[in-house]
């Protein structure tokens, strides 16, 4: 009988061999459901649709009933491999070489899904199929894409069917270089904007007869860059404003254009909400362009606010398991980009811990076999301690929303 670590590698290989580039599934959810179903998990496939976005397959696998309910969340979809000729191992072959498992998704995040599945199966087996509560896996195929028909809709379905988790662990890669460095307890918010400044077209030799929108947009963006949003907060780094593109679309060198456009993104901490940031941006741009002949419009994409899971019993249990198997005390962090934890936090406390970010989205993405073994052991211990802490009448200090 394979050890949990050996099972994790086998499951990870079966997942990697499915070329599940968003939004395709290509058999990935079936590859995960098979070992879970064999261990007694009830596996339900959920397919969601919405106009203008691709249909997405999702999986909810669960065993046990009632509280406490520990959910593991992850995604089997991956980013494209790019030029496959640049890979030293085919991106979907799941080759093992020099103590590493190669393939797209090895670190982000099929490896972590496999580790949790193996850990949960071992826990259930050791208890002869009896769970003092509920263990579930929420696995989507829509995290690397629009994130419309995935985790958000699965959570709504779970709430409607009485399966809302009490706590959640997301297996996103959370460590920069070494397993055990970091547990994520929150994420900054993200706000993307599109600024258009309009003026009056004219000849560059007669600027007094025109109104140059380029000058206006550069001044407006410079003002936003030069005005710090904040100096950070207890658990968050300072918010940052970054311009991602400036476009004029003017092929002529002797014509002042009529329009200039810019796109930008703000990653913001818990000092702000998206609504107040939008108002601040509009006021700043309006003040910059006051007393000019320039006009502007400012549009925003859908956004996510910052969130924090208050440090407490959940991250302590995970930290203890991490320290036991790595010898490290992980830092509690809110750094990095976004994840599906931004949806989960509306239903229950959520923390994130997975493999390293060193090779994610890169050519030759890989995960060390030693890390897969250690992560499986961490998850296995965390599951056991979770039910010891929150089950059978026990209580923790962050066991509510």
Secondary structure, 3 states (H helix, E strand, C coil): CCCHHHHHHHHHHHHHCCCCECCCCCCHHHHHHHHHHHCCCEEEEEEEEECCEEEEEEEEEEEECCCCEEEEEEECCECCCCCHHHCCCCCCCCCEECCEEECCCCCCCHHHHHHHHHHHHHHHHHCCCCCCCEEEEEEECCCCCCCCCCHHHHHHHHHHCCCCCCEEEECCCCECCCCCCEEECEECEEEEEEEEEECECEEHHHHHHCECHHHHHHHHHHHHHHCCCCCCCCCCCCCEEEEEEEECCCCCCCEECCEEEEEEEEEECCCCCHHHHHHHHHHHHHHHHCCCCCEEEEEECCCECCEECCCCHHHHHHHHHHHHHHCCCCEEECCCCCCCHHHHCCCCEEEECCCECCCCCCCCCEEEHHHHHHHHHHHHHHHHHHHHHHCCCCCCCCCCC
